[in-house]
Amino acid sequence: MATYINRGITNYAKENGITVKNNDEIYVLVQNNKEESKIYEYQIEHSKSHKVEIPSRTLAVIIIKI
């Protein structure tokens, strides 16, 4: 996976994880593939409450306040 930009969110993908920074929170998502990560990115970008539903097959979601 590579570094890429999607709808104004800077994303850093490494191995099987992806970090999405939105405002002052960093979401670290561990998922199966890039297509899944794009779904999560869209949800994060358009969520007013920063609550994103993640399927149970996803291993972890870590939200870091900065």
Secondary structure as UniProt FT lines:
FT   STRAND          4..6
FT   TURN            7..8
FT   STRAND          9..14
FT   TURN            15..16
FT   STRAND          17..22
FT   TURN            23..24
FT   STRAND          25..30
FT   HELIX           34..46
FT   TURN            56..57
FT   STRAND          60..65
//
